[in-house]
């Protein structure tokens, strides 16, 4: 009897694991090994899509491929995750009814794919998502993780705390039906960030269901430096703005509040002329630092006391990316409309 059958899944339920990565030499071997340890009838193929790593990621992945024939390494010329996953599904999506998206810099619970398949079988969900809990190995990383695990950093997002099983409109991507993925067109390759939330918009609009799985939380390791964290959240903000503009969606309060930080900081520069303009920024700073201290006391870790500073970097980065993308797309739309109008007038003039 197959492992899938013993687990009550039925033989047809299996997965293709896809690991998009870039410069992940510190994590890639552990991640691949985790999934090669799952039974072959649960994990049919493990596809590593490398976006042009400059470290030893590709070498390590190729060594893993020699040790287990299920491991395939692909070059992802476009570098971004959405492209790497789309290519993997195109080439290997027919091997199993489900794909499992995996982050290279995360830790996964034992039997992760089997757990996702059981949840899918019980719920009939087209996409099974999971919660992502942050953990740090350095002091700054611990501060960032503490912020990301709190409402100060995640705004109360359902998949950033320990999950309770329920249907949701978005979560950290894990298992997805190949049929659903292909039907809605896969990831939008114009998105380097927030491509998962954008895809979830289309899944929900097409009538597919997304289930947040309890008991399959993954451990995520944040960026290790303030500059890297700021850039990451700037990209998150840009991607979120692209999603909102593409789908004409209303931003949620947890997105609007951090998006306002950039303008508040700019206004504070005028405080020497009008002191009242510095008040919102001052309140934000005091609130962030105070909550950071509270989180440090709660967690009883010295590094966690700096979580307020990490959260401020996250807020400001998100705001800069969000507003920059709004300005960029609105300007592009105006330029396109203007160009179209000029072309139309030229054509009409010639017609006359």
C-alpha positions in Angstrom: 0.0 0.0 0.0 1.3 3.5 -0.9 2.2 6.1 1.7 -0.6 8.3 0.3 -3.2 5.5 0.7 -2.0 4.8 4.3 -2.5 8.4 5.2 -6.1 8.2 3.8 -5.2 10.4 0.8 -5.7 8.0 -2.1 -3.0 7.3 -4.6 -3.8 10.2 -7.0 -3.1 12.9 -4.4 0.6 13.9 -4.8 2.6 17.0 -5.3 5.4 18.7 -7.2 7.4 20.9 -4.8 8.8 24.1 -6.3 11.6 26.1 -4.7 12.3 29.4 -6.2 15.6 30.8 -4.9 18.4 33.4 -5.2 21.6 33.4 -3.1 20.3 30.9 -0.5 23.5 28.9 0.2 22.8 29.0 3.9 19.4 27.4 3.6 19.0 25.5 0.3 20.5 22.1 1.3 18.4 21.9 4.5 15.2 22.9 2.5 15.8 20.4 -0.3 16.7 17.6 2.2 13.5 18.2 4.1 11.4 17.5 1.0 13.5 14.5 -0.2 12.7 12.9 3.1 9.0 12.9 2.3 7.8 9.7 0.4 8.1 9.6 -3.3 4.3 9.1 -3.8 3.6 12.2 -1.8 6.4 14.4 -3.4 6.8 13.3 -7.0 9.3 16.0 -8.1 11.3 18.8 -6.4 12.0 21.7 -8.8 14.6 24.2 -7.8 14.4 27.4 -9.9 17.5 29.4 -9.4 17.4 33.1 -10.3 21.1 33.5 -11.0 22.6 33.1 -7.6 26.1 34.6 -7.1 26.9 32.3 -4.1 27.1 28.5 -3.9 23.3 28.0 -4.1 23.3 26.5 -7.6 26.3 24.2 -6.8 24.6 22.9 -3.6 21.3 22.3 -5.4 23.0 20.4 -8.2 24.7 18.2 -5.6 21.3 17.4 -4.1 20.0 16.5 -7.5 22.8 13.9 -7.9 21.7 12.4 -4.6 18.0 12.2 -5.4 16.6 11.8 -8.9 13.4 13.7 -7.9 15.4 16.9 -7.6 15.6 19.1 -10.8 17.5 22.4 -11.1 16.3 25.0 -13.5 17.8 28.4 -14.5 15.3 31.2 -14.0 16.5 33.8 -16.4 14.0 36.4 -15.3 15.2 36.0 -11.7 11.8 36.7 -10.0 9.9 34.1 -8.1 6.7 34.4 -10.2 8.6 33.5 -13.4 10.4 30.6 -11.8 7.2 29.0 -10.5 5.3 29.5 -13.7 8.1 27.8 -15.7 8.2 24.9 -13.2 4.4 24.3 -13.5 4.6 24.5 -17.3 7.3 21.8 -17.4 6.3 19.5 -14.5 2.7 20.4 -13.6 1.4 17.3 -15.3 3.2 15.0 -12.8 0.8 15.6 -9.9 -2.5 17.3 -9.3 -1.0 19.8 -6.8 2.0 22.0 -6.5 3.6 23.1 -3.2 5.5 26.4 -3.2 8.4 26.5 -0.9 10.6 29.4 0.4 14.3 28.4 0.6 14.9 30.5 3.7 12.3 28.9 5.9 11.9 25.8 8.1 9.0 23.4 7.5 7.3 21.0 9.9 7.7 17.2 9.4 5.3 15.7 6.9 4.5 19.2 5.5 3.2 18.0 2.1 1.2 15.1 3.6 -0.4 17.5 6.0 -1.4 19.9 3.2 -2.9 17.1 1.2 -4.9 15.8 4.1 -6.3 19.3 4.7 -7.2 19.6 1.0 -8.9 16.3 1.0 -11.0 17.3 4.1 -11.9 20.8 2.9 -12.0 20.5 -0.9 -10.0 23.8 -1.0 -8.3 24.7 -4.3 -5.5 26.4 -2.4 -4.2 25.5 1.1 -2.2 28.3 2.6 -0.2 28.4 5.9 0.9 30.8 8.6 4.4 32.2 8.6 6.1 32.8 11.9 9.3 34.8 12.0 12.4 33.8 13.9 15.8 35.4 14.3 19.3 34.1 14.6 21.0 37.5 15.0 20.0 40.4 17.3 18.6 42.6 14.5 16.9 39.6 12.9 15.3 38.8 16.2 14.1 42.4 16.5 12.6 42.2 13.0 11.0 38.8 13.7 9.4 40.1 16.9 7.9 43.0 15.0 6.7 40.8 12.2 5.0 38.4 14.6 3.1 41.3 16.2 0.3 43.6 15.0 2.9 46.4 15.0 4.5 44.7 12.1 1.8 42.6 10.5 -1.3 44.7 11.1 -3.2 41.6 12.3 -2.8 39.6 9.0 -4.3 36.2 9.5 -1.3 34.2 8.2 1.3 36.0 10.4 0.2 34.3 13.6 -0.5 30.7 14.5 -3.2 29.5 12.2 -6.7 28.4 13.1 -8.1 26.4 10.2 -10.6 28.5 8.2 -11.3 29.8 4.7 -9.6 33.1 3.9 -9.0 35.4 1.0 -5.2 35.3 1.2 -2.4 33.5 3.0 1.2 32.4 2.6 1.1 30.1 -0.5 1.8 26.4 0.1 -0.4 23.9 -1.8 -2.4 24.7 -4.9 -4.3 22.8 -7.5 -2.5 22.7 -10.8 -5.8 23.1 -12.5 -6.8 26.2 -10.6 -3.3 27.7 -11.1 -3.4 27.2 -14.8 -7.0 28.2 -15.2 -6.3 31.7 -13.8 -3.1 32.0 -15.7 -0.5 31.4 -12.9 1.5 34.2 -11.4 1.6 37.6 -13.1 5.2 38.0 -14.1 5.0 41.7 -14.0 5.1 41.3 -10.2 8.4 40.7 -8.4 6.6 41.0 -5.0 3.0 40.6 -3.7 2.5 38.2 -6.6 0.8 35.7 -4.2 -1.8 38.2 -3.1 -2.5 39.2 -6.7 -3.0 35.6 -7.7 -5.4 35.1 -4.8 -7.5 38.0 -6.1 -8.0 36.1 -9.3 -8.5 32.7 -7.6 -11.3 34.2 -5.4 -12.8 36.0 -8.4 -12.9 32.8 -10.4 -14.8 31.0 -7.6 -11.9 29.0 -6.1 -11.5 28.6 -2.4 -8.5 29.2 -0.2 -8.1 27.5 3.2 -5.7 28.5 6.0 -4.3 25.3 7.4 -3.9 24.8 11.1 -0.8 23.0 12.4 1.4 23.5 9.4 3.0 26.9 10.3 6.4 27.5 8.8 9.3 29.4 10.4 10.6 32.3 8.3 14.0 34.1 8.8 13.8 37.9 8.2 16.5 40.1 6.6 19.6 40.4 8.6 20.3 44.1 8.1 18.3 47.4 8.4 19.0 48.3 4.8 17.9 44.9 3.5 14.7 45.0 5.6 13.9 48.5 4.4 14.4 47.4 0.7 12.3 44.3 1.2 9.3 46.3 2.6 9.8 48.9 -0.1 9.3 46.1 -2.6 6.3 44.8 -0.7 4.7 48.3 -0.8 5.3 48.6 -4.5 3.8 45.1 -5.1 0.8 45.9 -2.9 0.1 49.1 -4.9 0.3 47.2 -8.2 -2.2 44.7 -6.9 -4.6 47.4 -5.7 -4.4 49.3 -9.0 -4.7 46.2 -11.2 -7.8 45.0 -9.4 -9.2 48.4 -8.4 -9.4 47.0 -4.9 -9.9 49.0 -1.7 -6.8 48.9 0.5 -7.3 47.6 4.0 -6.6 49.6 7.1 -3.5 47.6 7.8 -2.2 48.7 4.4 -3.3 52.3 4.6 -1.8 53.1 8.0 1.8 52.2 7.0 1.3 53.8 3.6 0.7 57.1 5.4 4.1 57.1 7.1 6.1 58.5 4.2 4.0 61.6 3.9 4.0 62.0 7.7 7.8 62.0 7.7 8.0 64.5 4.9 5.6 66.8 6.6 7.7 66.6 9.8 10.5 68.3 7.8 8.4 71.4 7.8 8.0 71.4 11.6 10.6 74.2 12.1 8.1 76.5 10.3 4.9 74.9 11.6 5.6 72.7 14.7 2.1 71.0 14.5 3.3 69.3 11.3 5.8 67.3 13.3 3.2 65.9 15.7 2.0 62.9 13.6 5.6 61.7 13.0 6.4 62.1 16.7 3.4 60.1 17.7 4.3 57.3 15.3 7.9 57.2 16.7 6.7 57.2 20.3 4.1 54.5 19.7 6.5 52.3 17.7 9.2 52.5 20.3 6.8 52.0 23.2 5.2 48.9 21.7 8.7 47.6 21.0 9.6 47.9 24.6 6.4 46.1 25.6 7.2 43.3 23.2 10.7 43.0 24.6 9.3 42.8 28.1 6.8 40.2 27.0 9.3 38.0 25.2 12.1 38.5 27.8 14.7 39.0 25.1 17.0 42.0 25.0 17.1 42.1 21.2 13.3 42.2 21.0 13.4 45.7 22.6 14.6 47.0 19.2 11.5 45.6 17.5 10.0 49.1 17.4 12.9 50.3 15.3 12.6 47.4 13.0 8.9 48.0 12.6 9.6 51.7 11.8 11.9 50.6 8.9 9.2 48.2 7.7 6.5 50.9 7.8 8.6 53.5 6.1 9.9 51.1 3.4 6.3 50.0 2.7 5.2 53.6 2.4 8.0 54.6 0.0 7.3 51.7 -2.3 3.6 52.0 -2.2 3.5 55.7 -2.9 6.2 55.5 -5.6 4.3 52.9 -7.4 1.0 54.9 -7.2 2.8 57.9 -8.7 4.5 55.8 -11.3 1.4 54.0 -12.6 -0.8 57.1 -12.5 1.8 59.0 -14.5 2.1 56.1 -17.0 -1.6 55.9 -17.4 -1.8 59.6 -18.0 1.0 59.4 -20.5 -0.6 56.5 -22.4 -4.0 58.3 -22.5 -2.2 61.4 -23.8 -0.3 59.5 -26.4 -3.5 57.7 -27.5 -5.3 61.0 -27.8 -2.6 62.5 -30.0 -2.5 59.4 -32.2 -6.3 59.6 -32.6 -6.3 63.2 -33.5 -3.5 62.5 -36.1 -5.5 59.7 -37.6 -8.7 61.8 -37.7 -6.7 64.7 -39.3 -5.5 62.4 -42.0 -8.9 61.0 -42.6 -10.2 64.5 -43.2 
